Amino acid sequence: MTTHTATSYDQLPIVDLSAADRGPQARALLHAQLHSAAHDVGFFQLVGHGVTRAETDALLTAMRAFFALPEADRLALDNTGSPHFRGYTRTGDEHTAGARDWRDQLDIGAERPARIPAPGEPPYWWLQGPNQWPAALPGLRTAALTWLDRLGTVADRLLRELLTAIGAPADFYDPVFGHHAHPHLKLVRYPGSAADGTGQGVGAHKDYGFLTLLLQDTVGGLQVEREDGRFHDVPPLDGAFVVNLGELLEVATNGYLLATNHRVVSPPGATERFSVPFFYNPRLDARIEPLPFPHAAQAPGITTDPTNPLYAEYGYNELKGKLRAHPLAARRHHADLLTPA
């Protein structure tokens, strides 16, 4: 009698980054786990990252204080006032896969002066610019920008270990990061289910850049598309970041590493869910060169989707997503970049 064991999707692979410091054997096991998780799933839970509970609590405290502000204070930062897509998006104004997302959020990036594209320059330079901060909550700026720097350090180390894990030079993409990298942070609140019963907290999508590190609370709702073609819950794991690979790593490896579809199902009733995704992105003008690694001959090619072209020049990849996700800001500031319906 043959027994068939069904694949278990109760949890994503769990990767301990601190194993890199525990000698050659532990590091070799880390690399085997990273290789498998990135190639087979495109998602994993990261522990041993070194970010302390105190650091996490400082960000979450500032975040909850922001969403507790009067609505007028939040709307004063409405991202429709920013040609750089920075600021507050009220519930229902962001769209994914052509449908509204039932969440509100604050979009934050590296604090830099606006760069308005000169004639002939790529339009993605609009994505560089200042953030919008609430006057009533000065501590939020410090907490958010500190988090950008802290998770940038973790993501840099993780990317180096991941590249090493698949036999590539660890420093291959160093030139496209550095001081001119384009990290992005969202402070997100899911207020519960929409009154009309729509369950889309955020629709199925892939991320634009290299790596995403997500801090989620204990409510749950994140789902990842797995090998069976279905979306499976990602149970929250205390102290872990949920990591997923972005489209640029799929492009860089010709599909050997996976950028995986994921979504969030709205929490039931009026239950709130908070999450903080950090996006590790290169310079806007970075061209992502093919990665030299020994498994390149086994790469299946990048995903082909006529509705979602993948660009090797990062700025175009992100601009594509911003124009879709924030239609009100796009129509107000960038009508010339929109494709006629």
C-alpha positions as YAML, in Angstrom:
chain: A
units: angstrom
residues:
- id: 1
  name: MET
  ca: [0.00, 0.00, 0.00]
- id: 2
  name: THR
  ca: [1.42, 3.37, -1.06]
- id: 3
  name: THR
  ca: [0.89, 6.36, 1.21]
- id: 4
  name: HIS
  ca: [0.83, 9.81, -0.41]
- id: 5
  name: THR
  ca: [1.78, 12.67, 1.86]
- id: 6
  name: ALA
  ca: [0.22, 16.00, 0.89]
- id: 7
  name: THR
  ca: [2.47, 19.04, 0.85]
- id: 8
  name: SER
  ca: [2.00, 21.10, 4.02]
- id: 9
  name: TYR
  ca: [1.51, 24.83, 3.67]
- id: 10
  name: ASP
  ca: [1.02, 25.58, 7.35]
- id: 11
  name: GLN
  ca: [4.08, 27.82, 7.40]
- id: 12
  name: LEU
  ca: [6.64, 29.33, 5.10]
- id: 13
  name: PRO
  ca: [10.28, 28.23, 5.33]
- id: 14
  name: ILE
  ca: [11.97, 29.78, 8.38]
- id: 15
  name: VAL
  ca: [15.47, 31.17, 7.78]
- id: 16
  name: ASP
  ca: [17.81, 32.21, 10.62]
- id: 17
  name: LEU
  ca: [20.13, 34.94, 9.34]
- id: 18
  name: SER
  ca: [22.29, 34.79, 12.47]
- id: 19
  name: ALA
  ca: [23.54, 31.36, 11.31]
- id: 20
  name: ALA
  ca: [25.91, 33.28, 9.02]
- id: 21
  name: ASP
  ca: [27.95, 34.10, 12.15]
- id: 22
  name: ARG
  ca: [28.07, 30.59, 13.63]
- id: 23
  name: GLY
  ca: [30.79, 28.99, 11.56]
- id: 24
  name: PRO
  ca: [31.08, 27.31, 8.14]
- id: 25
  name: GLN
  ca: [28.67, 24.44, 8.80]
- id: 26
  name: ALA
  ca: [25.87, 26.67, 10.07]
- id: 27
  name: ARG
  ca: [26.43, 29.13, 7.22]
- id: 28
  name: ALA
  ca: [26.32, 26.32, 4.65]
- id: 29
  name: LEU
  ca: [22.97, 25.18, 6.06]
- id: 30
  name: LEU
  ca: [21.71, 28.79, 5.94]
- id: 31
  name: HIS
  ca: [22.67, 29.00, 2.28]
- id: 32
  name: ALA
  ca: [20.92, 25.71, 1.48]
- id: 33
  name: GLN
  ca: [17.74, 26.96, 3.18]
- id: 34
  name: LEU
  ca: [17.92, 30.36, 1.47]
- id: 35
  name: HIS
  ca: [18.51, 28.78, -1.93]
- id: 36
  name: SER
  ca: [15.52, 26.48, -1.56]
- id: 37
  name: ALA
  ca: [13.19, 29.16, -0.19]
- id: 38
  name: ALA
  ca: [14.07, 31.70, -2.88]
- id: 39
  name: HIS
  ca: [14.02, 29.25, -5.78]
- id: 40
  name: ASP
  ca: [11.02, 27.13, -4.78]
- id: 41
  name: VAL
  ca: [8.73, 29.56, -2.95]
- id: 42
  name: GLY
  ca: [9.92, 33.16, -3.23]
- id: 43
  name: PHE
  ca: [8.80, 33.76, 0.36]
- id: 44
  name: PHE
  ca: [10.15, 32.90, 3.80]
- id: 45
  name: GLN
  ca: [10.10, 33.98, 7.45]
- id: 46
  name: LEU
  ca: [13.33, 35.65, 8.60]
- id: 47
  name: VAL
  ca: [14.53, 35.34, 12.18]
- id: 48
  name: GLY
  ca: [17.94, 36.07, 13.68]
- id: 49
  name: HIS
  ca: [17.95, 39.44, 11.89]
- id: 50
  name: GLY
  ca: [19.15, 41.44, 14.90]
- id: 51
  name: VAL
  ca: [16.29, 43.96, 15.03]
- id: 52
  name: THR
  ca: [15.30, 44.24, 18.68]
- id: 53
  name: ARG
  ca: [11.86, 44.29, 20.26]
- id: 54
  name: ALA
  ca: [12.57, 47.84, 21.47]
- id: 55
  name: GLU
  ca: [13.30, 49.01, 17.92]
- id: 56
  name: THR
  ca: [10.13, 47.37, 16.64]
- id: 57
  name: ASP
  ca: [8.02, 48.79, 19.46]
- id: 58
  name: ALA
  ca: [9.30, 52.31, 18.80]
- id: 59
  name: LEU
  ca: [8.07, 52.14, 15.22]
- id: 60
  name: LEU
  ca: [4.74, 50.51, 16.06]
- id: 61
  name: THR
  ca: [4.03, 53.06, 18.79]
- id: 62
  name: ALA
  ca: [4.60, 55.94, 16.38]
- id: 63
  name: MET
  ca: [2.55, 54.20, 13.71]
- id: 64
  name: ARG
  ca: [-0.47, 53.62, 15.95]
- id: 65
  name: ALA
  ca: [-0.26, 57.24, 17.09]
- id: 66
  name: PHE
  ca: [-0.45, 58.32, 13.45]
- id: 67
  name: PHE
  ca: [-3.59, 56.32, 12.73]
- id: 68
  name: ALA
  ca: [-5.12, 57.63, 15.96]
- id: 69
  name: LEU
  ca: [-4.81, 61.22, 14.70]
- id: 70
  name: PRO
  ca: [-8.01, 62.98, 13.66]
- id: 71
  name: GLU
  ca: [-8.90, 62.23, 10.06]
- id: 72
  name: ALA
  ca: [-8.32, 65.87, 9.11]
- id: 73
  name: ASP
  ca: [-4.70, 65.61, 10.26]
- id: 74
  name: ARG
  ca: [-4.14, 62.51, 8.15]
- id: 75
  name: LEU
  ca: [-5.89, 63.97, 5.11]
- id: 76
  name: ALA
  ca: [-3.63, 67.04, 5.33]
- id: 77
  name: LEU
  ca: [-0.95, 64.62, 4.06]
- id: 78
  name: ASP
  ca: [-3.11, 63.24, 1.21]
- id: 79
  name: ASN
  ca: [-0.83, 61.79, -1.45]
- id: 80
  name: THR
  ca: [-2.89, 63.43, -4.17]
- id: 81
  name: GLY
  ca: [-0.96, 66.55, -3.16]
- id: 82
  name: SER
  ca: [2.38, 64.89, -3.92]
- id: 83
  name: PRO
  ca: [3.67, 64.37, -7.47]
- id: 84
  name: HIS
  ca: [6.12, 61.91, -5.85]
- id: 85
  name: PHE
  ca: [3.39, 59.56, -4.53]
- id: 86
  name: ARG
  ca: [4.35, 60.28, -0.91]
- id: 87
  name: GLY
  ca: [1.88, 60.74, 1.92]
- id: 88
  name: TYR
  ca: [-1.45, 59.43, 3.11]
- id: 89
  name: THR
  ca: [-3.87, 57.32, 1.07]
- id: 90
  name: ARG
  ca: [-7.36, 57.04, 2.50]
- id: 91
  name: THR
  ca: [-9.18, 53.71, 2.62]
- id: 92
  name: GLY
  ca: [-10.31, 52.61, -0.83]
- id: 93
  name: ASP
  ca: [-8.19, 55.07, -2.84]
- id: 94
  name: GLU
  ca: [-5.39, 52.63, -3.66]
- id: 95
  name: HIS
  ca: [-6.01, 50.00, -6.31]
- id: 96
  name: THR
  ca: [-4.45, 46.60, -7.03]
- id: 97
  name: ALA
  ca: [-5.40, 44.38, -9.98]
- id: 98
  name: GLY
  ca: [-7.95, 46.99, -11.01]
- id: 99
  name: ALA
  ca: [-9.93, 46.89, -7.74]
- id: 100
  name: ARG
  ca: [-9.85, 49.06, -4.64]
- id: 101
  name: ASP
  ca: [-7.81, 48.03, -1.60]
- id: 102
  name: TRP
  ca: [-9.61, 48.31, 1.72]
- id: 103
  name: ARG
  ca: [-6.81, 49.85, 3.75]
- id: 104
  name: ASP
  ca: [-5.30, 53.24, 4.49]
- id: 105
  name: GLN
  ca: [-1.58, 53.94, 4.63]
- id: 106
  name: LEU
  ca: [1.30, 56.39, 4.76]
- id: 107
  name: ASP
  ca: [3.94, 56.06, 2.02]
- id: 108
  name: ILE
  ca: [7.48, 57.09, 3.00]
- id: 109
  name: GLY
  ca: [10.77, 57.02, 1.12]
- id: 110
  name: ALA
  ca: [14.29, 58.33, 1.44]
- id: 111
  name: GLU
  ca: [14.11, 62.00, 2.44]
- id: 112
  name: ARG
  ca: [15.45, 63.82, -0.61]
- id: 113
  name: PRO
  ca: [14.69, 67.04, -2.50]
- id: 114
  name: ALA
  ca: [12.30, 66.81, -5.42]
- id: 115
  name: ARG
  ca: [13.81, 66.04, -8.79]
- id: 116
  name: ILE
  ca: [11.59, 67.23, -11.62]
- id: 117
  name: PRO
  ca: [12.61, 65.48, -14.84]
- id: 118
  name: ALA
  ca: [14.16, 67.80, -17.40]
- id: 119
  name: PRO
  ca: [13.11, 67.43, -21.06]
- id: 120
  name: GLY
  ca: [14.43, 64.11, -22.30]
- id: 121
  name: GLU
  ca: [15.00, 62.67, -18.82]
- id: 122
  name: PRO
  ca: [13.12, 59.53, -17.75]
- id: 123
  name: PRO
  ca: [9.80, 60.35, -16.04]
- id: 124
  name: TYR
  ca: [10.61, 58.04, -13.13]
- id: 125
  name: TRP
  ca: [12.61, 60.87, -11.54]
- id: 126
  name: TRP
  ca: [9.23, 62.14, -10.32]
- id: 127
  name: LEU
  ca: [9.43, 59.33, -7.74]
- id: 128
  name: GLN
  ca: [12.22, 61.17, -5.91]
- id: 129
  name: GLY
  ca: [11.05, 63.84, -3.53]
- id: 130
  name: PRO
  ca: [10.21, 64.85, 0.03]
- id: 131
  name: ASN
  ca: [7.92, 62.96, 2.37]
- id: 132
  name: GLN
  ca: [4.86, 64.41, 4.05]
- id: 133
  name: TRP
  ca: [4.87, 64.37, 7.87]
- id: 134
  name: PRO
  ca: [2.16, 65.18, 10.42]
- id: 135
  name: ALA
  ca: [2.91, 68.38, 12.32]
- id: 136
  name: ALA
  ca: [1.13, 66.97, 15.38]
- id: 137
  name: LEU
  ca: [3.45, 63.94, 15.56]
- id: 138
  name: PRO
  ca: [7.09, 64.99, 15.09]
- id: 139
  name: GLY
  ca: [8.39, 61.68, 16.43]
- id: 140
  name: LEU
  ca: [6.99, 59.79, 13.45]
- id: 141
  name: ARG
  ca: [9.62, 61.21, 11.11]
- id: 142
  name: THR
  ca: [12.45, 60.01, 13.35]
- id: 143
  name: ALA
  ca: [10.91, 56.57, 13.87]
- id: 144
  name: ALA
  ca: [10.19, 55.97, 10.18]
- id: 145
  name: LEU
  ca: [13.51, 57.19, 8.81]
- id: 146
  name: THR
  ca: [15.36, 55.20, 11.49]
- id: 147
  name: TRP
  ca: [13.43, 52.09, 10.39]
- id: 148
  name: LEU
  ca: [14.36, 52.75, 6.74]
- id: 149
  name: ASP
  ca: [18.04, 52.77, 7.67]
- id: 150
  name: ARG
  ca: [17.81, 49.80, 10.05]
- id: 151
  name: LEU
  ca: [16.02, 47.50, 7.65]
- id: 152
  name: GLY
  ca: [18.22, 48.65, 4.79]
- id: 153
  name: THR
  ca: [21.16, 47.21, 6.72]
- id: 154
  name: VAL
  ca: [19.34, 43.90, 7.30]
- id: 155
  name: ALA
  ca: [18.25, 43.65, 3.66]
- id: 156
  name: ASP
  ca: [21.76, 44.40, 2.40]
- id: 157
  name: ARG
  ca: [23.17, 41.55, 4.48]
- id: 158
  name: LEU
  ca: [20.35, 39.22, 3.45]
- id: 159
  name: LEU
  ca: [20.85, 39.94, -0.25]
- id: 160
  name: ARG
  ca: [24.57, 39.19, 0.04]
- id: 161
  name: GLU
  ca: [23.87, 35.85, 1.73]
- id: 162
  name: LEU
  ca: [21.20, 35.02, -0.84]
- id: 163
  name: LEU
  ca: [23.51, 35.74, -3.78]
- id: 164
  name: THR
  ca: [26.24, 33.65, -2.15]
- id: 165
  name: ALA
  ca: [23.70, 30.87, -1.59]
- id: 166
  name: ILE
  ca: [23.07, 30.48, -5.33]
- id: 167
  name: GLY
  ca: [26.78, 30.74, -6.20]
- id: 168
  name: ALA
  ca: [26.80, 34.36, -7.36]
- id: 169
  name: PRO
  ca: [29.23, 37.12, -6.30]
- id: 170
  name: ALA
  ca: [27.90, 38.60, -3.05]
- id: 171
  name: ASP
  ca: [28.75, 42.17, -4.10]
- id: 172
  name: PHE
  ca: [27.45, 41.98, -7.67]
- id: 173
  name: TYR
  ca: [24.65, 44.52, -7.11]
- id: 174
  name: ASP
  ca: [26.50, 46.84, -4.74]
- id: 175
  name: PRO
  ca: [26.79, 49.55, -7.43]
- id: 176
  name: VAL
  ca: [23.01, 49.89, -7.78]
- id: 177
  name: PHE
  ca: [22.39, 50.45, -4.06]
- id: 178
  name: GLY
  ca: [24.46, 52.70, -1.77]
- id: 179
  name: HIS
  ca: [23.51, 56.29, -0.93]
- id: 180
  name: HIS
  ca: [21.30, 56.72, -3.99]
- id: 181
  name: ALA
  ca: [19.16, 53.63, -3.42]
- id: 182
  name: HIS
  ca: [15.39, 54.12, -3.41]
- id: 183
  name: PRO
  ca: [13.97, 52.34, -0.32]
- id: 184
  name: HIS
  ca: [10.27, 52.58, 0.42]
- id: 185
  name: LEU
  ca: [8.22, 52.09, 3.56]
- id: 186
  name: LYS
  ca: [4.46, 51.78, 4.06]
- id: 187
  name: LEU
  ca: [2.66, 52.16, 7.36]
- id: 188
  name: VAL
  ca: [-0.57, 50.28, 6.73]
- id: 189
  name: ARG
  ca: [-3.85, 49.85, 8.58]
- id: 190
  name: TYR
  ca: [-6.57, 47.45, 7.47]
- id: 191
  name: PRO
  ca: [-9.74, 48.70, 9.20]
- id: 192
  name: GLY
  ca: [-11.71, 45.47, 8.79]
- id: 193
  name: SER
  ca: [-14.07, 44.34, 6.06]
- id: 194
  name: ALA
  ca: [-15.70, 46.83, 3.71]
- id: 195
  name: ALA
  ca: [-19.40, 47.53, 4.27]
- id: 196
  name: ASP
  ca: [-20.25, 45.96, 0.91]
- id: 197
  name: GLY
  ca: [-18.56, 42.72, 1.92]
- id: 198
  name: THR
  ca: [-15.55, 43.14, -0.35]
- id: 199
  name: GLY
  ca: [-12.71, 41.12, 1.16]
- id: 200
  name: GLN
  ca: [-9.75, 42.66, -0.71]
- id: 201
  name: GLY
  ca: [-7.42, 44.20, 1.82]
- id: 202
  name: VAL
  ca: [-4.87, 44.37, -0.98]
- id: 203
  name: GLY
  ca: [-5.21, 42.46, -4.23]
- id: 204
  name: ALA
  ca: [-2.86, 39.83, -5.61]
- id: 205
  name: HIS
  ca: [0.41, 41.36, -6.80]
- id: 206
  name: LYS
  ca: [4.19, 41.08, -6.94]
- id: 207
  name: ASP
  ca: [6.57, 43.70, -5.55]
- id: 208
  name: TYR
  ca: [8.68, 45.88, -7.84]
- id: 209
  name: GLY
  ca: [12.16, 45.75, -6.33]
- id: 210
  name: PHE
  ca: [14.68, 43.26, -4.90]
- id: 211
  name: LEU
  ca: [13.43, 42.28, -1.43]
- id: 212
  name: THR
  ca: [10.48, 43.09, 0.83]
- id: 213
  name: LEU
  ca: [10.69, 42.70, 4.61]
- id: 214
  name: LEU
  ca: [7.26, 42.76, 6.23]
- id: 215
  name: LEU
  ca: [6.52, 43.36, 9.89]
- id: 216
  name: GLN
  ca: [2.99, 42.11, 10.57]
- id: 217
  name: ASP
  ca: [0.93, 42.04, 13.74]
- id: 218
  name: THR
  ca: [-0.83, 38.98, 15.15]
- id: 219
  name: VAL
  ca: [-4.13, 39.37, 13.27]
- id: 220
  name: GLY
  ca: [-3.10, 37.61, 10.06]
- id: 221
  name: GLY
  ca: [-4.59, 37.90, 6.60]
- id: 222
  name: LEU
  ca: [-1.49, 37.71, 4.41]
- id: 223
  name: GLN
  ca: [-1.75, 34.96, 1.80]
- id: 224
  name: VAL
  ca: [0.88, 33.62, -0.61]
- id: 225
  name: GLU
  ca: [0.34, 31.76, -3.85]
- id: 226
  name: ARG
  ca: [2.07, 28.38, -3.57]
- id: 227
  name: GLU
  ca: [2.99, 25.61, -5.97]
- id: 228
  name: ASP
  ca: [-0.58, 24.29, -6.10]
- id: 229
  name: GLY
  ca: [-1.80, 27.60, -7.56]
- id: 230
  name: ARG
  ca: [-3.83, 28.45, -4.47]
- id: 231
  name: PHE
  ca: [-3.37, 31.23, -1.93]
- id: 232
  name: HIS
  ca: [-2.36, 30.02, 1.54]
- id: 233
  name: ASP
  ca: [-2.38, 31.87, 4.84]
- id: 234
  name: VAL
  ca: [0.90, 33.03, 6.37]
- id: 235
  name: PRO
  ca: [0.50, 32.58, 10.14]
- id: 236
  name: PRO
  ca: [2.24, 35.42, 12.01]
- id: 237
  name: LEU
  ca: [5.50, 34.35, 13.64]
- id: 238
  name: ASP
  ca: [6.54, 36.43, 16.63]
- id: 239
  name: GLY
  ca: [9.74, 38.37, 16.03]
- id: 240
  name: ALA
  ca: [10.02, 37.39, 12.35]
- id: 241
  name: PHE
  ca: [9.92, 39.39, 9.14]
- id: 242
  name: VAL
  ca: [8.06, 37.88, 6.23]
- id: 243
  name: VAL
  ca: [10.45, 38.19, 3.29]
- id: 244
  name: ASN
  ca: [9.51, 38.00, -0.36]
- id: 245
  name: LEU
  ca: [11.52, 38.45, -3.52]
- id: 246
  name: GLY
  ca: [10.62, 41.24, -5.91]
- id: 247
  name: GLU
  ca: [10.40, 41.33, -9.69]
- id: 248
  name: LEU
  ca: [13.97, 42.56, -10.12]
- id: 249
  name: LEU
  ca: [15.44, 39.36, -8.68]
- id: 250
  name: GLU
  ca: [13.27, 37.38, -11.07]
- id: 251
  name: VAL
  ca: [14.58, 39.53, -13.93]
- id: 252
  name: ALA
  ca: [18.18, 39.28, -12.67]
- id: 253
  name: THR
  ca: [18.09, 35.47, -12.56]
- id: 254
  name: ASN
  ca: [15.90, 34.94, -15.64]
- id: 255
  name: GLY
  ca: [13.21, 33.39, -13.48]
- id: 256
  name: TYR
  ca: [15.42, 31.09, -11.38]
- id: 257
  name: LEU
  ca: [14.41, 33.06, -8.29]
- id: 258
  name: LEU
  ca: [10.70, 33.68, -7.85]
- id: 259
  name: ALA
  ca: [8.71, 36.85, -7.40]
- id: 260
  name: THR
  ca: [5.52, 35.38, -5.98]
- id: 261
  name: ASN
  ca: [1.95, 36.66, -6.02]
- id: 262
  name: HIS
  ca: [0.56, 37.56, -2.62]
- id: 263
  name: ARG
  ca: [-2.46, 39.37, -1.22]
- id: 264
  name: VAL
  ca: [-4.15, 40.36, 2.04]
- id: 265
  name: VAL
  ca: [-7.67, 39.30, 2.96]
- id: 266
  name: SER
  ca: [-9.44, 41.91, 5.07]
- id: 267
  name: PRO
  ca: [-9.81, 41.00, 8.73]
- id: 268
  name: PRO
  ca: [-13.36, 40.17, 9.84]
- id: 269
  name: GLY
  ca: [-15.81, 42.81, 10.98]
- id: 270
  name: ALA
  ca: [-14.17, 45.89, 12.43]
- id: 271
  name: THR
  ca: [-10.95, 44.12, 13.47]
- id: 272
  name: GLU
  ca: [-7.92, 46.29, 12.70]
- id: 273
  name: ARG
  ca: [-4.72, 44.87, 11.25]
- id: 274
  name: PHE
  ca: [-1.42, 46.78, 11.13]
- id: 275
  name: SER
  ca: [1.55, 45.95, 8.94]
- id: 276
  name: VAL
  ca: [4.78, 47.63, 7.87]
- id: 277
  name: PRO
  ca: [6.28, 46.51, 4.56]
- id: 278
  name: PHE
  ca: [9.82, 47.72, 3.81]
- id: 279
  name: PHE
  ca: [10.89, 47.57, 0.16]
- id: 280
  name: TYR
  ca: [14.61, 47.22, -0.58]
- id: 281
  name: ASN
  ca: [14.99, 48.92, -3.92]
- id: 282
  name: PRO
  ca: [18.01, 50.07, -5.94]
- id: 283
  name: ARG
  ca: [18.68, 53.44, -7.55]
- id: 284
  name: LEU
  ca: [15.90, 54.63, -9.82]
- id: 285
  name: ASP
  ca: [18.31, 54.72, -12.77]
- id: 286
  name: ALA
  ca: [19.75, 51.27, -12.03]
- id: 287
  name: ARG
  ca: [19.80, 48.84, -14.93]
- id: 288
  name: ILE
  ca: [19.63, 45.34, -13.52]
- id: 289
  name: GLU
  ca: [22.32, 43.30, -15.25]
- id: 290
  name: PRO
  ca: [21.87, 39.53, -15.52]
- id: 291
  name: LEU
  ca: [23.34, 37.76, -12.51]
- id: 292
  name: PRO
  ca: [26.25, 35.39, -13.22]
- id: 293
  name: PHE
  ca: [25.59, 32.19, -11.27]
- id: 294
  name: PRO
  ca: [26.08, 28.48, -11.91]
- id: 295
  name: HIS
  ca: [22.37, 27.62, -12.09]
- id: 296
  name: ALA
  ca: [21.62, 30.11, -14.88]
- id: 297
  name: ALA
  ca: [21.22, 27.31, -17.44]
- id: 298
  name: GLN
  ca: [18.30, 25.95, -15.37]
- id: 299
  name: ALA
  ca: [16.45, 29.28, -15.33]
- id: 300
  name: PRO
  ca: [12.98, 28.98, -16.89]
- id: 301
  name: GLY
  ca: [12.73, 32.60, -18.05]
- id: 302
  name: ILE
  ca: [10.80, 35.45, -16.46]
- id: 303
  name: THR
  ca: [7.04, 35.42, -16.08]
- id: 304
  name: THR
  ca: [5.33, 36.74, -19.18]
- id: 305
  name: ASP
  ca: [2.23, 38.79, -18.48]
- id: 306
  name: PRO
  ca: [1.15, 41.34, -21.12]
- id: 307
  name: THR
  ca: [-0.64, 43.34, -18.42]
- id: 308
  name: ASN
  ca: [2.48, 43.52, -16.23]
- id: 309
  name: PRO
  ca: [5.65, 44.08, -18.25]
- id: 310
  name: LEU
  ca: [8.90, 43.75, -16.29]
- id: 311
  name: TYR
  ca: [11.57, 46.37, -16.88]
- id: 312
  name: ALA
  ca: [15.29, 45.95, -16.24]
- id: 313
  name: GLU
  ca: [15.59, 49.68, -15.44]
- id: 314
  name: TYR
  ca: [14.19, 49.93, -11.96]
- id: 315
  name: GLY
  ca: [12.58, 53.36, -12.15]
- id: 316
  name: TYR
  ca: [10.26, 52.29, -14.94]
- id: 317
  name: ASN
  ca: [9.24, 49.20, -12.96]
- id: 318
  name: GLU
  ca: [8.20, 51.28, -9.95]
- id: 319
  name: LEU
  ca: [6.59, 54.08, -11.96]
- id: 320
  name: LYS
  ca: [4.42, 51.49, -13.72]
- id: 321
  name: GLY
  ca: [3.15, 50.30, -10.35]
- id: 322
  name: LYS
  ca: [2.59, 53.74, -8.84]
- id: 323
  name: LEU
  ca: [0.53, 54.97, -11.78]
- id: 324
  name: ARG
  ca: [-1.73, 51.94, -11.43]
- id: 325
  name: ALA
  ca: [-1.97, 51.87, -7.64]
- id: 326
  name: HIS
  ca: [-2.69, 55.56, -7.09]
- id: 327
  name: PRO
  ca: [-5.05, 56.66, -9.88]
- id: 328
  name: LEU
  ca: [-6.11, 59.92, -8.19]
- id: 329
  name: ALA
  ca: [-2.54, 61.17, -7.74]
- id: 330
  name: ALA
  ca: [-1.61, 59.89, -11.20]
- id: 331
  name: ARG
  ca: [-4.44, 61.75, -12.93]
- id: 332
  name: ARG
  ca: [-3.72, 64.94, -11.00]
- id: 333
  name: HIS
  ca: [0.03, 65.10, -11.59]
- id: 334
  name: HIS
  ca: [0.91, 62.71, -14.40]
- id: 335
  name: ALA
  ca: [-1.97, 62.55, -16.85]
- id: 336
  name: ASP
  ca: [0.58, 62.69, -19.67]
- id: 337
  name: LEU
  ca: [2.07, 59.37, -18.51]
- id: 338
  name: LEU
  ca: [-1.20, 57.46, -18.40]
- id: 339
  name: THR
  ca: [-2.19, 55.09, -21.18]
- id: 340
  name: PRO
  ca: [-5.55, 56.09, -22.70]
- id: 341
  name: ALA
  ca: [-8.32, 53.66, -21.76]
...
